[in-house]
Amino acid sequence: MPDREVSAKQRGIVAGLLEMQYPDYPELRRKYFLLKAFGVDSVHKLHPRQVRALLDWLGPVRDSDGRLWPCAAAASDVRAFEEAYQ
């Protein structure tokens, strides 16, 4: 079965949600996370199914101002993942 494409917006949401986890050096740490988890350093190098899986896992929710945030469980998972690779 072919892998459906994802939009640039979906890839951008993944990048943004991951960067929200890292207030210090967000871009560098996002790339490190992607490298350890998927073997690539950019959301543009992820397979579409990986982008969809990250969106499901990060579980974006909108706040009252309409901004997207990762769900609390995903935020905790990202921190645990990073601690495992330190």
Secondary structure, 3 states (H helix, E strand, C coil): CCCCCCCHHHHHHHHHHHHCCCCCCHHHHHHHHHHHHHCCCCHHHCCHHHHHHHHHHHCCEECCCCCEECCHHHHHHHHHHHHHCC
